[in-house]
Amino acid sequence: MAEVRRHTDVPICVGFGISKASQVQAISRIADGVIVGSAIIRRIGDAMIAGAGSNAIVAAVTEFLAELTAGLRPSPPTG
């Protein structure tokens, strides 16, 4: 990350294989953002296979994201 930051001043987001709160917390210490993709898609797929409706799928993803972000400090307001 230090090497990347030496070459740009744009925000840097990191994400590959992120599926646990501990990973989100570790990456958030060194990056400006954390990308979670496959783990969310997996939750959606699991819920669909289980026969969940759209409200239940949204609830499952919302719960998962709440778990991932628990313990993170909110970003300071901009502007």
TIVO-2410 file (N, C-alpha, C; in nm, 3 decimals):
# residues 79
REC num residu      c1      c2      c3 atome chaine
REC   1      M   0.082  -0.118   0.000     N      A
REC   1      M   0.000   0.000   0.000    CA      A
REC   1      M   0.087   0.125   0.000     C      A
REC   2      A   0.195   0.122   0.073     N      A
REC   2      A   0.282   0.239   0.077    CA      A
REC   2      A   0.336   0.270  -0.063     C      A
REC   3      E   0.372   0.167  -0.137     N      A
REC   3      E   0.423   0.186  -0.273    CA      A
REC   3      E   0.315   0.244  -0.363     C      A
REC   4      V   0.195   0.195  -0.354     N      A
REC   4      V   0.085   0.248  -0.435    CA      A
REC   4      V   0.060   0.394  -0.399     C      A
REC   5      R   0.058   0.425  -0.270     N      A
REC   5      R   0.033   0.563  -0.227    CA      A
REC   5      R   0.141   0.660  -0.275     C      A
REC   6      R   0.262   0.611  -0.295     N      A
REC   6      R   0.369   0.698  -0.347    CA      A
REC   6      R   0.340   0.743  -0.490     C      A
REC   7      H   0.254   0.669  -0.561     N      A
REC   7      H   0.230   0.697  -0.702    CA      A
REC   7      H   0.095   0.762  -0.731     C      A
REC   8      T   0.012   0.778  -0.631     N      A
REC   8      T  -0.121   0.836  -0.655    CA      A
REC   8      T  -0.174   0.901  -0.528     C      A
REC   9      D  -0.263   0.996  -0.549     N      A
REC   9      D  -0.330   1.056  -0.434    CA      A
REC   9      D  -0.480   1.025  -0.435     C      A
REC  10      V  -0.522   0.937  -0.524     N      A
REC  10      V  -0.663   0.897  -0.527    CA      A
REC  10      V  -0.688   0.793  -0.417     C      A
REC  11      P  -0.811   0.784  -0.369     N      A
REC  11      P  -0.841   0.683  -0.267    CA      A
REC  11      P  -0.812   0.541  -0.319     C      A
REC  12      I  -0.763   0.459  -0.230     N      A
REC  12      I  -0.725   0.322  -0.266    CA      A
REC  12      I  -0.817   0.224  -0.194     C      A
REC  13      C  -0.879   0.137  -0.273     N      A
REC  13      C  -0.966   0.034  -0.218    CA      A
REC  13      C  -0.904  -0.102  -0.246     C      A
REC  14      V  -0.922  -0.193  -0.153     N      A
REC  14      V  -0.862  -0.326  -0.163    CA      A
REC  14      V  -0.972  -0.430  -0.145     C      A
REC  15      G  -0.966  -0.533  -0.227     N      A
REC  15      G  -1.063  -0.640  -0.209    CA      A
REC  15      G  -1.030  -0.762  -0.292     C      A
REC  16      F  -1.010  -0.870  -0.227     N      A
REC  16      F  -0.996  -1.000  -0.292    CA      A
REC  16      F  -1.007  -1.105  -0.183     C      A
REC  17      G  -1.111  -1.183  -0.187     N      A
REC  17      G  -1.130  -1.286  -0.085    CA      A
REC  17      G  -1.172  -1.233   0.050     C      A
REC  18      I  -1.233  -1.116   0.054     N      A
REC  18      I  -1.274  -1.058   0.181    CA      A
REC  18      I  -1.409  -1.117   0.221     C      A
REC  19      S  -1.412  -1.182   0.338     N      A
REC  19      S  -1.537  -1.245   0.382    CA      A
REC  19      S  -1.554  -1.246   0.534     C      A
REC  20      K  -1.459  -1.185   0.605     N      A
REC  20      K  -1.465  -1.186   0.752    CA      A
REC  20      K  -1.442  -1.046   0.806     C      A
REC  21      A  -1.504  -1.018   0.920     N      A
REC  21      A  -1.489  -0.887   0.984    CA      A
REC  21      A  -1.343  -0.857   1.015     C      A
REC  22      S  -1.268  -0.956   1.055     N      A
REC  22      S  -1.126  -0.933   1.088    CA      A
REC  22      S  -1.047  -0.888   0.965     C      A
REC  23      Q  -1.084  -0.940   0.848     N      A
REC  23      Q  -1.018  -0.898   0.724    CA      A
REC  23      Q  -1.054  -0.754   0.690     C      A
REC  24      V  -1.181  -0.719   0.706     N      A
REC  24      V  -1.225  -0.582   0.679    CA      A
REC  24      V  -1.152  -0.486   0.772     C      A
REC  25      Q  -1.143  -0.520   0.899     N      A
REC  25      Q  -1.076  -0.433   0.995    CA      A
REC  25      Q  -0.929  -0.417   0.961     C      A
REC  26      A  -0.862  -0.525   0.926     N      A
REC  26      A  -0.719  -0.518   0.893    CA      A
REC  26      A  -0.695  -0.433   0.769     C      A
REC  27      I  -0.774  -0.453   0.666     N      A
REC  27      I  -0.755  -0.378   0.542    CA      A
REC  27      I  -0.793  -0.232   0.560     C      A
REC  28      S  -0.896  -0.206   0.641     N      A
REC  28      S  -0.938  -0.067   0.660    CA      A
REC  28      S  -0.831   0.017   0.729     C      A
REC  29      R  -0.737  -0.047   0.794     N      A
REC  29      R  -0.627   0.027   0.858    CA      A
REC  29      R  -0.527   0.080   0.756     C      A
REC  30      I  -0.520   0.017   0.638     N      A
REC  30      I  -0.419   0.057   0.540    CA      A
REC  30      I  -0.478   0.108   0.409     C      A
REC  31      A  -0.606   0.089   0.388     N      A
REC  31      A  -0.670   0.132   0.263    CA      A
REC  31      A  -0.785   0.227   0.294     C      A
REC  32      D  -0.828   0.297   0.191     N      A
REC  32      D  -0.939   0.390   0.206    CA      A
REC  32      D  -1.075   0.321   0.196     C      A
REC  33      G  -1.076   0.203   0.139     N      A
REC  33      G  -1.200   0.129   0.125    CA      A
REC  33      G  -1.174  -0.019   0.112     C      A
REC  34      V  -1.276  -0.096   0.143     N      A
REC  34      V  -1.268  -0.242   0.136    CA      A
REC  34      V  -1.378  -0.289   0.041     C      A
REC  35      I  -1.343  -0.373  -0.054     N      A
REC  35      I  -1.439  -0.423  -0.152    CA      A
REC  35      I  -1.475  -0.566  -0.116     C      A
REC  36      V  -1.604  -0.590  -0.106     N      A
REC  36      V  -1.653  -0.725  -0.080    CA      A
REC  36      V  -1.748  -0.759  -0.193     C      A
REC  37      G  -1.716  -0.859  -0.271     N      A
REC  37      G  -1.801  -0.896  -0.384    CA      A
REC  37      G  -1.850  -1.038  -0.377     C      A
REC  38      S  -1.758  -1.131  -0.393     N      A
REC  38      S  -1.795  -1.272  -0.400    CA      A
REC  38      S  -1.868  -1.321  -0.277     C      A
REC  39      A  -1.830  -1.272  -0.161     N      A
REC  39      A  -1.895  -1.316  -0.038    CA      A
REC  39      A  -2.041  -1.271  -0.034     C      A
REC  40      I  -2.070  -1.154  -0.089     N      A
REC  40      I  -2.208  -1.107  -0.097    CA      A
REC  40      I  -2.286  -1.191  -0.197     C      A
REC  41      I  -2.227  -1.216  -0.311     N      A
REC  41      I  -2.292  -1.299  -0.414    CA      A
REC  41      I  -2.320  -1.438  -0.357     C      A
REC  42      R  -2.227  -1.491  -0.280     N      A
REC  42      R  -2.246  -1.623  -0.218    CA      A
REC  42      R  -2.366  -1.621  -0.123     C      A
REC  43      R  -2.379  -1.516  -0.043     N      A
REC  43      R  -2.494  -1.504   0.048    CA      A
REC  43      R  -2.625  -1.500  -0.031     C      A
REC  44      I  -2.625  -1.423  -0.138     N      A
REC  44      I  -2.746  -1.415  -0.221    CA      A
REC  44      I  -2.780  -1.552  -0.279     C      A
REC  45      G  -2.680  -1.620  -0.333     N      A
REC  45      G  -2.702  -1.753  -0.391    CA      A
REC  45      G  -2.752  -1.852  -0.288     C      A
REC  46      D  -2.692  -1.852  -0.170     N      A
REC  46      D  -2.736  -1.943  -0.063    CA      A
REC  46      D  -2.881  -1.917  -0.025     C      A
REC  47      A  -2.917  -1.789  -0.015     N      A
REC  47      A  -3.054  -1.754   0.022    CA      A
REC  47      A  -3.152  -1.796  -0.088     C      A
REC  48      M  -3.113  -1.777  -0.213     N      A
REC  48      M  -3.200  -1.817  -0.324    CA      A
REC  48      M  -3.219  -1.968  -0.327     C      A
REC  49      I  -3.111  -2.042  -0.306     N      A
REC  49      I  -3.120  -2.188  -0.303    CA      A
REC  49      I  -3.213  -2.234  -0.191     C      A
REC  50      A  -3.210  -2.161  -0.079     N      A
REC  50      A  -3.296  -2.195   0.034    CA      A
REC  50      A  -3.441  -2.152   0.011     C      A
REC  51      G  -3.467  -2.086  -0.102     N      A
REC  51      G  -3.603  -2.046  -0.135    CA      A
REC  51      G  -3.646  -1.914  -0.076     C      A
REC  52      A  -3.551  -1.834  -0.032     N      A
REC  52      A  -3.583  -1.706   0.030    CA      A
REC  52      A  -3.638  -1.609  -0.073     C      A
REC  53      G  -3.730  -1.526  -0.029     N      A
REC  53      G  -3.782  -1.419  -0.114    CA      A
REC  53      G  -3.688  -1.300  -0.112     C      A
REC  54      S  -3.722  -1.200  -0.190     N      A
REC  54      S  -3.632  -1.085  -0.204    CA      A
REC  54      S  -3.610  -1.012  -0.072     C      A
REC  55      N  -3.712  -0.999   0.011     N      A
REC  55      N  -3.694  -0.932   0.141    CA      A
REC  55      N  -3.597  -1.009   0.230     C      A
REC  56      A  -3.608  -1.140   0.229     N      A
REC  56      A  -3.517  -1.223   0.311    CA      A
REC  56      A  -3.375  -1.218   0.257     C      A
REC  57      I  -3.361  -1.210   0.126     N      A
REC  57      I  -3.227  -1.200   0.065    CA      A
REC  57      I  -3.163  -1.068   0.105     C      A
REC  58      V  -3.239  -0.959   0.095     N      A
REC  58      V  -3.187  -0.828   0.136    CA      A
REC  58      V  -3.150  -0.830   0.283     C      A
REC  59      A  -3.233  -0.891   0.365     N      A
REC  59      A  -3.204  -0.900   0.509    CA      A
REC  59      A  -3.077  -0.979   0.535     C      A
REC  60      A  -3.057  -1.089   0.463     N      A
REC  60      A  -2.936  -1.171   0.481    CA      A
REC  60      A  -2.811  -1.093   0.444     C      A
REC  61      V  -2.817  -1.020   0.334     N      A
REC  61      V  -2.701  -0.941   0.291    CA      A
REC  61      V  -2.677  -0.826   0.389     C      A
REC  62      T  -2.783  -0.761   0.433     N      A
REC  62      T  -2.770  -0.652   0.529    CA      A
REC  62      T  -2.707  -0.700   0.659     C      A
REC  63      E  -2.751  -0.816   0.706     N      A
REC  63      E  -2.693  -0.873   0.828    CA      A
REC  63      E  -2.546  -0.905   0.809     C      A
REC  64      F  -2.511  -0.962   0.695     N      A
REC  64      F  -2.372  -0.995   0.665    CA      A
REC  64      F  -2.286  -0.869   0.663     C      A
REC  65      L  -2.335  -0.763   0.598     N      A
REC  65      L  -2.258  -0.639   0.593    CA      A
REC  65      L  -2.244  -0.576   0.731     C      A
REC  66      A  -2.345  -0.588   0.813     N      A
REC  66      A  -2.337  -0.538   0.951    CA      A
REC  66      A  -2.230  -0.614   1.028     C      A
REC  67      E  -2.223  -0.745   1.007     N      A
REC  67      E  -2.118  -0.826   1.072    CA      A
REC  67      E  -1.980  -0.782   1.025     C      A
REC  68      L  -1.965  -0.761   0.894     N      A
REC  68      L  -1.835  -0.723   0.840    CA      A
REC  68      L  -1.788  -0.588   0.891     C      A
REC  69      T  -1.880  -0.495   0.908     N      A
REC  69      T  -1.843  -0.360   0.944    CA      A
REC  69      T  -1.846  -0.332   1.094     C      A
REC  70      A  -1.886  -0.428   1.173     N      A
REC  70      A  -1.890  -0.409   1.318    CA      A
REC  70      A  -1.748  -0.373   1.367     C      A
REC  71      G  -1.741  -0.270   1.446     N      A
REC  71      G  -1.612  -0.230   1.502    CA      A
REC  71      G  -1.537  -0.128   1.420     C      A
REC  72      L  -1.586  -0.095   1.302     N      A
REC  72      L  -1.519   0.007   1.223    CA      A
REC  72      L  -1.564   0.145   1.269     C      A
REC  73      R  -1.473   0.237   1.268     N      A
REC  73      R  -1.508   0.375   1.301    CA      A
REC  73      R  -1.570   0.440   1.178     C      A
REC  74      P  -1.673   0.522   1.195     N      A
REC  74      P  -1.728   0.592   1.079    CA      A
REC  74      P  -1.629   0.693   1.025     C      A
REC  75      S  -1.637   0.718   0.896     N      A
REC  75      S  -1.551   0.819   0.834    CA      A
REC  75      S  -1.593   0.956   0.881     C      A
REC  76      P  -1.498   1.046   0.895     N      A
REC  76      P  -1.535   1.183   0.933    CA      A
REC  76      P  -1.616   1.246   0.819     C      A
REC  77      P  -1.708   1.336   0.852     N      A
REC  77      P  -1.788   1.401   0.747    CA      A
REC  77      P  -1.698   1.484   0.655     C      A
REC  78      T  -1.735   1.489   0.529     N      A
REC  78      T  -1.659   1.570   0.434    CA      A
REC  78      T  -1.740   1.694   0.398     C      A
REC  79      G  -1.671   1.794   0.349     N      A
REC  79      G  -1.743   1.908   0.298    CA      A
REC  79      G  -1.726   2.026   0.379     C      A
***
